[in-house]
Amino acid sequence: MCMNMARPATPVATSYQSAIETPPIQGTNLDDSYQILTSRQILSRLQSLAQTYPAFVTLTTTQEWFGLERAGQVGDCEFDVDYDGQTTAGCNVYVLVIHDKLAYPDDGDIMPGTSGNGNSSSVNHTSYDTYEQSSGWRYIPDVFLSGAVHGNERVGPTTLVELAELLLEAGHCESLPRNQSTAALAEAFKCRAALKNRGISSSDRRWLARLVATRLIIPTANALGYSRDERREDGIDPNRDFPFDILPGSEELCMQTIAGRSINELFRSHLFPIGLTFHGGMEVIGYEWGAPTYLNKDAPDALAQDTIANAYSRYANGFPHHRAYDYGTMNDKVYYVRGGMEDWAFAGSWDPDRVVQCNPKTYGGYPLEKTLYNNSTLRAFNMLVETSVHKHPSKQTLGNRSQPLDSYSGRDNGHIARNIRLALLAVEVVEPYVIIRGIEGLELEDDDIVPSMNSRFSNGAQYDNTRIIWVPVGTSNEDKFKSIMWTVGGAFDIDYTEILYGLWDALPTNLVNSSDGFYPSNETLKAINSKAFTISLPSHVDAWMYPPGTKLAVFARAKVDSSWRYPPTDNTPVSHIVNARTNPAYYATNSGKIIRGREYNWWYSVPVTLVVGDDFVDGFKHVTTLDRSPRKEVDGRTVAIHVNARLVLPLTHASTSHTRELSRNHILVPIILLFLVTMTSMLPSLRKKMSLRRNDAQSTTHYGSITTIEKLG
């Protein structure tokens, strides 16, 4: 069903929330304006990120990863010696991989380790399928972000470096404290205060941190062109170098560039549902089609593409003398090209008549099989973002680092600022997600995804490594029904959403598939959909039915974006984005990664544990002594306590009676930064007609039986 949206009253902060929301630091007066980075500065910033955040970052090159040649000559990219100590002629193509290494130690893509070059980890070249996967990394959706296919279009690479820094700072902060020492708690409070001073609230921080549990980014695929400030790579245009809709007999004229081959290798080794490629020369967002064969024709999944592009435009917004992005098909808004990356990434797997096997002669040639694709590899929404009319925009038009998530049209917005938000939104919408946010009006400080805290969601995690909420036994009408608040994100239309709850004892040992980490497992779904679990349409739990000490597992679930399945055209959905949401039988796989539909199109939250109690909480201290715990009181009565909030109590407790394997895969996404970038997500869930100006970036949140809109930040 289509949910009716209404704006809630402003929530009142609890005393605990007030304590953790340290006031912003006053008196700072720094120049926070963005500036375009040089190639040398980009490498320095990437190296700094890899060294500062080793738990989340891998820095490598497509030369190391895929054995590609360097483009260029002696004298090009001499600063590369700072990376690998080599003075080989030409330029490295850098890939910054952002992912949660502790959560996914068995990731077959990037394995933890230390390279000989002082970088945070080395790339694993072994076949993906040689690993037994159990933590769900296969299902983490990848997002591809490319900064500079054309080297003289300067906004994209700086945007993605700044984006990576913002994500990593927030993810690192959210992972604190690692223990309950005074020093660890002080560090956690300090970094939260510093982020708040930049306009990043607690909800903003938690959202950004979820994105860190991903992989891959690409600032400048055309590293040689960027270093020379030239459009092409040694005279060849990388965005005419892909084997899609090229003229007959042109097999030697594709995959000629290292930029094109780097992007090709990344797509061959991942499974991208969504991507962005940043350019310059106008201000517009373009989607398929952009190929001459399809001039004046709608692409499959045009409704979904238009909806997403519309949201990109509104969240990026405009600024003085620059309107919000226009958007539409590349054929209509830009111009058509042969051999373009965008259409290749969208249709190369399902439109084989437009694809050829390339046989270039540059750099010693390129194997024919490298441009032979399976049925899954190339089905991405890979949109073109023309960032600026001027390819070298002035510093005054780039924007400011303050309030980075605010979508407004003031002078602090700019070419860099708005495209950071646009890229974050791409990461957000790559996959729907559902999160339980609070119980009985108590908003949970901890998210269900905490970077580096693998003990909460890895194999063997106990039920009390979920978020545990104590509620009193229902002795009055006010206490009988416990209201639940949850969020549906990464989606545009919420077709249906509801709460389910039942005894933990009714669930199987593993909530994820033991073979590959898919969540929820078939056994879990069978239990949830049995008589052992109650569907709560009024969105509350009948706690009065259970004796003290009962432990309930509470799930939220949702169906979303069903209209994308049946648009007003005859085209059958072809993209990963649409099929994953609307086709339960969908299954796509490439290089060990998997995208699949959900049973009956339901998307599930990680459960929270509701403990029904009187004076005691299942082995925890008497509730009146939990003075530092986040709690909710009404008229002097305690109605809910977040017992195991990380900032106040140890992460684990004594009870071991309920072992449950939990998964992070249903929310996480990969990010690639290459002088490429790949990422994945969580901005506020969006609706097509929702305004996304400042103070309107919103997530759809449900309080009790009323669906409302909550401002993000």
C-alpha positions in Angstrom: 0.0 0.0 0.0 1.1 3.6 -0.4 1.7 5.1 3.0 0.2 8.5 4.0 3.0 10.8 5.2 2.6 13.4 7.9 5.2 15.5 9.7 5.7 14.7 13.4 6.3 17.0 16.2 9.9 17.8 17.1 11.1 14.9 19.4 12.3 15.9 22.9 15.8 14.7 23.7 16.3 12.4 26.6 18.8 13.3 29.3 21.1 10.6 27.9 20.8 12.0 24.4 21.6 15.5 25.7 24.7 14.1 27.4 26.1 12.5 24.3 25.2 15.5 22.1 28.1 17.6 23.3 27.7 21.2 22.4 29.7 22.4 19.4 33.1 23.8 19.9 33.0 27.6 19.6 35.5 30.1 18.2 36.8 28.2 15.2 37.4 30.5 12.2 39.1 28.3 9.6 38.9 28.6 5.8 36.7 25.6 5.1 36.3 26.3 1.5 37.0 23.4 -0.9 39.8 23.7 -3.5 40.6 21.6 -6.5 43.4 19.1 -5.8 46.3 18.4 -8.0 47.3 14.8 -8.8 50.1 15.0 -6.3 47.8 16.3 -3.6 45.2 13.5 -4.4 47.9 10.8 -3.9 49.0 12.4 -0.6 45.4 12.6 0.7 44.8 9.0 -0.3 47.9 7.8 1.4 46.9 9.8 4.5 43.5 8.1 4.6 45.1 4.6 4.2 47.5 5.3 7.1 44.9 7.0 9.4 42.1 4.5 8.9 43.8 1.1 8.3 40.7 -0.8 9.6 38.7 0.6 6.7 41.0 1.5 3.8 43.0 -0.3 1.2 45.0 1.8 -1.3 46.2 0.0 -4.4 46.5 0.6 -8.2 45.1 -1.1 -11.2 48.7 -1.9 -12.1 49.1 -3.9 -8.9 45.6 -5.4 -8.9 45.2 -6.3 -12.6 48.7 -6.1 -14.1 47.9 -3.2 -16.4 50.5 -0.9 -17.9 51.1 2.7 -17.0 49.9 5.4 -19.4 52.4 8.1 -20.2 56.1 8.7 -20.5 59.1 9.7 -18.5 58.3 12.8 -16.6 54.6 12.0 -16.2 53.4 11.5 -12.6 56.8 11.5 -11.1 55.2 11.8 -7.7 54.2 8.2 -8.0 57.6 7.3 -6.6 56.1 8.4 -3.2 53.7 5.4 -3.4 55.8 2.5 -4.6 59.4 3.8 -4.7 59.6 3.1 -8.4 60.6 5.5 -11.2 58.8 3.7 -14.0 57.6 6.0 -16.7 53.9 6.8 -16.7 51.0 7.1 -14.2 49.5 4.7 -11.7 45.7 4.5 -11.6 44.9 4.6 -7.9 42.0 2.7 -6.3 41.0 3.5 -2.8 38.9 0.6 -1.3 36.7 1.5 1.6 35.3 -1.5 3.5 34.9 -2.9 7.0 37.8 -5.4 7.2 37.0 -6.6 10.7 33.4 -7.4 9.8 34.4 -9.3 6.6 37.8 -11.0 7.2 36.9 -13.6 4.7 36.2 -11.1 1.9 37.5 -12.7 -1.3 38.2 -9.3 -2.9 40.4 -7.4 -0.5 42.0 -9.5 2.2 43.6 -7.9 5.3 47.3 -7.7 5.2 50.2 -5.3 4.8 51.8 -4.5 1.5 55.4 -3.8 1.1 54.7 -0.2 0.2 53.4 0.9 3.5 49.8 0.8 2.5 47.0 -0.5 4.7 46.6 -3.9 3.0 47.4 -5.8 -0.2 45.1 -7.0 -2.9 44.3 -10.7 -3.0 44.6 -12.1 -6.5 43.3 -15.6 -5.7 40.0 -16.6 -7.3 36.9 -15.5 -5.3 35.4 -18.9 -5.5 38.2 -20.5 -3.5 36.9 -19.1 -0.3 34.2 -20.4 2.0 32.2 -17.3 2.7 30.1 -17.0 5.9 29.8 -13.3 6.8 27.7 -12.2 3.9 30.3 -10.1 2.0 29.0 -11.6 -1.3 25.7 -9.7 -0.9 27.2 -6.3 -0.1 26.1 -4.1 -3.1 28.9 -2.2 -4.9 28.7 1.4 -6.0 31.0 2.7 -8.7 32.1 6.4 -8.6 34.4 7.7 -11.3 36.1 11.1 -10.8 37.7 11.9 -14.1 37.4 9.9 -17.3 38.3 13.2 -19.0 41.4 14.6 -17.4 40.6 18.3 -17.7 37.2 18.1 -16.0 38.4 18.8 -12.5 35.4 18.7 -10.0 35.0 14.9 -9.8 38.3 13.7 -8.3 38.3 16.3 -5.5 34.7 15.5 -4.7 35.4 11.9 -4.2 38.5 12.4 -2.1 36.5 14.8 0.2 33.7 12.3 0.2 36.0 9.5 1.3 37.5 11.6 4.1 34.0 12.5 5.4 32.9 8.9 5.4 36.0 7.5 7.1 36.0 10.2 9.8 32.4 9.4 10.7 32.9 5.6 10.5 36.0 5.7 12.7 34.2 7.9 15.2 31.1 5.6 15.3 33.3 2.6 15.9 34.4 4.2 19.2 34.7 3.3 22.0 36.4 0.0 21.5 36.4 -0.6 25.2 34.9 1.0 28.4 38.0 2.7 29.7 37.9 6.4 30.6 40.3 7.2 27.8 38.2 5.3 25.2 35.0 7.0 26.2 36.7 10.4 26.2 37.9 9.8 22.7 34.5 8.8 21.5 32.9 11.9 23.0 35.6 14.1 21.6 35.2 12.9 18.0 31.4 13.2 18.2 31.8 16.8 19.4 34.2 17.6 16.6 31.8 16.2 14.0 28.9 18.1 15.5 30.9 21.2 15.3 30.9 20.7 11.5 27.2 20.3 11.4 27.1 16.5 11.5 24.5 15.3 14.1 24.3 11.9 15.7 21.9 10.6 13.1 24.1 12.0 10.3 27.2 10.3 11.9 25.4 6.9 12.2 24.2 7.2 8.6 27.7 8.0 7.2 29.2 5.2 9.3 26.9 2.7 7.6 28.4 3.7 4.3 31.9 2.8 5.4 30.9 -0.8 5.6 31.4 -1.0 1.9 34.2 -0.9 -0.7 35.8 1.0 -3.7 36.2 4.5 -5.1 37.8 6.0 -8.3 38.8 9.7 -8.3 40.7 9.8 -11.6 40.5 6.8 -14.0 42.3 9.0 -16.5 45.3 9.5 -14.3 47.6 10.6 -17.1 45.0 13.1 -18.5 44.4 14.6 -15.1 48.1 15.0 -14.3 48.5 16.8 -17.7 45.2 18.7 -17.4 44.2 17.1 -20.8 40.8 15.6 -21.8 42.3 12.6 -23.4 44.8 9.8 -22.5 47.7 10.2 -24.9 45.3 11.4 -27.6 42.5 8.9 -27.1 39.2 9.7 -25.5 38.5 7.1 -22.7 34.8 7.8 -23.0 34.7 6.5 -26.6 36.8 3.5 -25.6 34.1 1.0 -24.5 32.7 -1.8 -26.7 29.1 -0.6 -27.0 27.3 0.6 -30.1 30.6 1.2 -32.0 30.8 1.1 -35.8 31.4 -2.3 -37.5 35.0 -3.1 -38.0 36.1 -0.9 -35.1 37.3 -3.7 -32.8 40.8 -2.3 -32.7 39.4 1.1 -31.6 38.1 0.1 -28.1 39.9 -0.7 -24.9 42.9 1.3 -26.2 43.3 3.3 -23.0 44.5 2.3 -19.5 41.6 4.3 -18.1 39.1 2.2 -20.1 40.8 -1.0 -19.2 41.0 0.0 -15.5 37.2 0.6 -15.4 36.6 -2.6 -17.4 38.6 -4.7 -14.9 36.7 -3.2 -12.0 33.4 -4.1 -13.5 34.7 -7.6 -14.4 35.7 -8.2 -10.8 32.6 -6.7 -9.1 28.8 -6.5 -9.4 27.7 -2.9 -9.5 24.0 -2.0 -9.3 24.7 1.7 -9.5 27.4 4.2 -10.4 28.3 7.8 -11.2 30.8 9.2 -13.6 31.7 12.9 -13.1 32.4 15.2 -16.0 32.3 18.9 -16.8 31.3 21.3 -19.6 27.6 21.8 -18.6 25.4 21.2 -15.6 23.1 18.2 -16.1 22.5 14.6 -14.9 22.1 12.2 -17.8 20.9 8.6 -17.8 20.3 6.0 -20.6 20.1 6.2 -23.4 23.2 8.0 -24.8 23.8 5.8 -27.9 22.9 6.6 -31.5 21.1 3.3 -32.0 18.6 4.3 -29.4 18.0 7.9 -30.3 14.4 9.0 -29.4 13.8 5.7 -27.6 13.2 5.0 -23.9 15.5 2.7 -22.1 14.1 -0.2 -20.0 13.7 1.0 -16.3 13.4 4.6 -17.5 10.9 5.3 -14.6 13.4 4.2 -12.0 16.2 6.1 -13.6 14.2 9.3 -13.9 13.1 9.0 -10.2 16.7 8.6 -9.0 18.0 11.4 -11.2 15.3 13.7 -9.9 16.3 12.9 -6.3 20.0 13.5 -7.2 19.1 16.9 -8.5 17.0 18.0 -5.5 19.5 16.8 -2.9 22.4 18.4 -4.7 20.4 21.6 -5.1 21.7 24.8 -6.6 23.6 27.9 -5.4 24.0 31.5 -6.4 24.1 31.7 -10.3 23.8 27.9 -10.5 20.4 26.2 -10.6 19.7 22.6 -9.4 20.8 20.1 -12.1 18.6 19.5 -15.1 18.2 15.8 -15.8 17.1 13.5 -18.5 18.4 11.0 -21.1 21.9 11.7 -22.4 20.6 11.6 -25.9 18.2 14.5 -25.0 20.3 16.5 -22.6 23.9 16.0 -23.7 24.6 14.2 -27.0 25.0 10.7 -28.2 28.3 8.9 -28.4 29.6 5.6 -29.7 31.7 3.6 -27.2 30.4 5.5 -24.1 30.9 4.0 -20.6 27.5 4.8 -19.3 25.4 2.7 -21.8 28.1 0.0 -21.8 27.8 -0.4 -18.0 24.0 -0.4 -18.2 23.4 -2.8 -21.2 26.5 -4.7 -22.0 25.2 -7.9 -20.4 21.6 -8.0 -21.8 22.1 -6.2 -25.2 24.8 -8.4 -26.8 24.0 -7.2 -30.3 25.6 -3.8 -29.4 28.7 -5.3 -27.8 31.9 -6.4 -29.6 35.1 -8.0 -28.4 37.9 -5.5 -28.5 41.3 -6.2 -30.1 43.4 -3.1 -29.5 47.1 -2.8 -30.3 48.1 -0.3 -27.7 50.2 -1.3 -24.7 50.9 -4.7 -26.3 47.3 -5.5 -26.8 44.4 -6.7 -24.5 43.0 -10.2 -24.4 39.8 -10.7 -26.4 38.1 -12.5 -23.5 38.4 -9.4 -21.3 35.4 -7.9 -23.3 33.3 -11.0 -23.2 30.7 -10.5 -20.4 28.3 -12.8 -18.6 24.6 -12.1 -18.1 25.1 -10.2 -14.9 28.2 -8.0 -15.1 26.8 -5.0 -16.9 23.3 -4.0 -15.6 24.1 -0.9 -13.7 22.4 2.5 -13.5 25.7 4.4 -14.3 24.6 8.0 -14.6 26.6 10.9 -16.1 27.0 14.0 -13.9 28.1 17.1 -15.8 29.2 19.1 -12.8 30.0 22.6 -14.1 29.9 24.7 -17.2 33.5 25.6 -16.5 35.8 22.6 -16.4 38.1 24.6 -14.0 35.6 26.3 -11.8 36.9 29.0 -9.4 37.4 28.3 -5.7 34.6 30.7 -4.8 32.1 28.3 -6.5 33.2 25.0 -4.9 31.4 25.3 -1.6 32.3 25.0 2.1 32.9 22.0 4.4 30.5 23.2 7.1 27.1 21.5 7.1 28.1 19.0 4.4 24.8 17.1 4.4 22.6 20.2 4.3 20.8 20.6 1.0 20.3 24.3 0.6 20.9 26.9 -2.1 23.1 29.4 -0.2 26.7 30.4 -0.9 28.2 27.6 1.2 26.8 25.2 -1.4 28.9 24.7 -4.5 30.3 22.3 -7.1 32.1 20.1 -4.6 29.6 20.4 -1.8 26.6 19.4 -3.8 28.3 16.5 -5.6 29.4 15.0 -2.3 25.8 14.8 -1.4 24.8 13.5 -4.8 27.3 10.7 -4.5 26.1 9.9 -0.9 22.6 9.6 -2.3 23.8 7.1 -4.9 25.3 5.0 -2.1 22.0 5.3 -0.2 19.7 4.1 -2.9 21.7 1.2 -4.1 19.7 -1.1 -1.8 16.6 -0.8 0.5 17.1 -1.3 4.2 14.9 -1.3 7.3 16.2 -0.3 10.8 14.4 -0.3 14.2 15.1 3.1 15.6 13.5 3.1 19.0 11.0 1.6 21.5 8.5 3.5 23.7 9.8 6.8 22.4 13.4 6.0 23.4 15.5 6.6 20.3 18.4 4.2 20.2 21.8 5.9 20.1 23.5 2.8 18.6 22.7 1.8 15.0 22.5 -1.8 14.1 25.6 -1.4 12.0 28.7 -0.3 13.9 31.9 -0.3 11.9 34.7 -2.6 13.3 32.4 -4.0 15.9 32.2 -7.4 14.3 31.2 -9.1 17.5 27.7 -7.7 17.1 27.0 -9.3 13.7 29.6 -12.0 13.0 29.2 -15.7 13.2 28.6 -16.9 16.7 27.2 -13.6 17.9 24.8 -13.9 20.9 21.3 -12.6 21.0 22.5 -10.0 23.5 24.9 -8.6 20.9 21.8 -7.2 19.3 20.5 -4.0 20.8 18.7 -5.0 24.0 15.8 -2.9 25.3 14.3 -3.5 28.8 10.6 -2.6 29.2 8.6 -3.1 32.4 5.9 -5.7 32.8 2.6 -4.4 31.6 0.5 -3.7 34.8 -1.6 -0.8 33.5 -3.1 0.2 30.2 -0.1 2.5 29.6 2.4 -0.3 30.0 0.7 -3.1 28.1 1.6 -2.1 24.6 5.2 -1.2 23.6 5.3 1.1 20.6 8.1 0.6 18.0 9.7 3.2 15.8 11.5 2.1 12.6 12.9 3.6 9.4 12.7 2.4 5.8 15.6 3.7 3.7 17.2 3.4 0.3 13.8 3.5 -1.3 11.3 6.0 -2.9 7.9 4.5 -2.4 7.0 2.4 0.7 4.3 -0.1 -0.5 3.9 -1.8 2.8 5.7 -2.0 6.1 5.0 -3.8 9.4 6.5 -5.2 12.7 6.8 -8.9 13.7 7.7 -10.2 17.1 8.1 -13.6 18.8 10.2 -15.6 21.2 13.9 -15.9 20.5 13.6 -19.6 21.2 11.4 -19.9 18.1 14.2 -18.8 15.8 16.8 -21.1 14.3 20.4 -21.1 15.5 21.6 -19.2 12.4 19.8 -16.1 11.3 21.9 -16.1 8.1 22.7 -18.9 5.7 25.7 -20.8 7.0 27.0 -21.4 3.5 27.1 -17.8 2.2 25.9 -15.4 4.8 22.6 -14.3 3.1 20.2 -12.7 5.5 17.7 -13.7 6.5 18.2 -17.5 6.1 15.4 -19.7 4.8 15.0 -21.2 8.3 14.6 -17.7 9.8 12.0 -16.8 7.3 10.1 -19.9 8.0 10.1 -19.1 11.7 9.1 -15.5 11.2 6.2 -16.4 9.0 4.9 -19.2 11.3 2.4 -18.9 14.1 5.3 -18.4 16.5 5.5 -14.7 15.4 2.9 -12.0 15.6 2.3 -9.4 12.8 1.6 -6.1 14.5 -0.3 -3.9 12.2 -0.8 -1.2 14.9 3.0 -1.3 15.2 3.3 -2.2 18.9 4.3 -5.2 21.0 1.8 -6.7 23.4 4.3 -7.0 26.3 1.6 -7.7 28.9 1.2 -11.2 27.5 4.7 -12.3 28.6 6.1 -13.0 32.1 9.2 -11.2 33.4 12.5 -12.4 31.9 10.9 -13.1 28.4 13.2 -12.2 25.5 11.4 -11.2 22.4 13.0 -10.8 18.9 11.4 -7.8 17.1 11.8 -7.4 13.3 10.6 -4.7 11.0 10.1 -5.4 7.3 9.0 -3.5 4.2 8.1 -3.8 0.5 9.2 -0.9 -1.7 9.2 0.6 -5.2 6.8 -1.9 -6.7 5.8 0.6 -9.4 9.2 0.2 -11.0 8.2 -3.4 -12.0 5.3 -2.3 -14.1 6.1 1.1 -15.7 3.9 2.5 -18.5 6.1 0.9 -21.2 6.5 -2.5 -22.7 10.1 -2.9 -21.5 10.8 -5.7 -19.0 13.1 -4.6 -16.1 16.7 -5.4 -16.9 18.7 -3.6 -14.1 20.0 -4.9 -10.9 18.4 -2.0 -9.0 14.8 -2.7 -10.2 15.0 -6.5 -10.2 16.4 -6.8 -6.7 13.4 -4.8 -5.3 10.6 -6.3 -7.4 11.5 -9.8 -8.6 11.7 -12.5 -5.9 13.3 -14.9 -8.4 16.1 -12.6 -9.5 19.6 -14.0 -9.1 22.8 -12.4 -10.6 26.3 -13.2 -9.8 29.8 -12.2 -11.0 33.2 -12.8 -9.4 31.8 -14.1 -6.2 29.3 -11.2 -5.7 25.6 -11.9 -5.7 22.5 -9.8 -6.2 19.2 -11.5 -5.6 15.5 -10.8 -5.0 13.8 -11.2 -1.7 11.1 -13.7 -0.8 7.8 -11.9 -1.5 9.9 -8.7 -2.0 10.2 -8.2 1.8 13.3 -6.4 3.2 14.0 -7.2 6.8 15.7 -5.3 9.6 18.2 -6.8 12.0 16.2 -7.8 15.1 16.3 -6.0 18.4 15.8 -7.9 21.7 13.0 -6.7 23.9 13.4 -7.9 27.5 10.2 -7.9 29.6 11.1 -7.3 33.2 10.2 -6.1 36.7 13.0 -5.1 39.0 15.7 -7.1 37.2 16.9 -7.4 33.7 18.0 -11.0 33.1 21.2 -10.9 35.1 21.9 -7.2 34.6 22.0 -4.8 37.5 18.8 -3.5 39.1 17.3 -1.0 36.6 17.5 1.8 39.1 21.3 1.6 39.1 21.7 2.0 35.3 22.0 5.7 35.8 24.1 6.3 32.7 22.1 4.1 30.4 19.8 5.8 27.8 16.4 5.6 29.3 12.9 7.0 28.6 10.7 8.2 31.5 7.1 9.3 31.4 5.6 11.0 34.5 8.4 9.6 36.7 8.0 6.1 35.4 10.8 4.3 33.5 9.3 2.9 30.3 12.4 1.8 28.4 16.1 1.3 28.9 18.7 0.6 26.2 20.7 -1.8 28.4 23.7 -2.4 26.2 24.3 1.0 24.7 28.0 1.0 23.8 28.9 4.4 25.3 27.8 3.4 28.8 28.1 -0.4 29.3 30.3 -3.2 28.1 29.5 -4.7 24.7 28.9 -8.2 25.9 27.2 -9.7 28.9 27.1 -13.0 30.8 24.1 -14.6 29.2 25.0 -17.2 26.6 21.8 -19.1 26.3 20.8 -17.9 22.9 23.5 -18.1 20.2 22.5 -16.4 17.0 24.5 -15.7 13.9 23.7 -12.3 12.5 24.6 -10.6 9.2 25.5 -7.1 8.1 25.1 -7.8 4.4 21.5 -6.6 4.0 22.6 -3.0 4.6 26.3 -2.7 3.6 27.6 -1.7 0.2 31.1 -1.6 -1.5 33.0 1.6 -2.4 35.8 1.8 -5.0 37.9 4.9 -5.4 40.1 4.7 -8.5 41.2 7.3 -9.5 38.1 5.1 -9.5 35.5 5.0 -6.7 32.9 2.4 -5.7 30.6 2.8 -2.7 27.4 1.7 -0.9 24.9 3.3 1.4 22.3 5.0 3.6 20.9 8.6 3.1 17.3 9.3 4.2 14.7 7.3 2.3 13.2 9.5 -0.4 9.9 9.9 -2.2 9.8 11.4 -5.7 7.7 14.3 -4.7 9.5 15.1 -1.5 11.4 18.4 -1.3 15.0 17.9 -0.5 16.0 21.5 0.4 17.9 22.2 3.6 16.0 20.8 6.6 14.1 18.6 4.2 16.5 15.7 3.8 14.3 13.2 5.3 13.9 9.6 6.3 10.6 7.8 6.5 10.1 6.8 10.1 7.2 5.0 11.7 5.9 5.7 15.2 3.4 3.3 16.5 0.6 3.0 13.9 1.3 6.5 12.4 3.6 6.9 9.4 5.6 10.2 9.7 8.5 12.1 8.1 11.5 12.7 10.3 14.1 15.4 9.4 17.6 13.9 9.1 19.6 16.2 11.3 
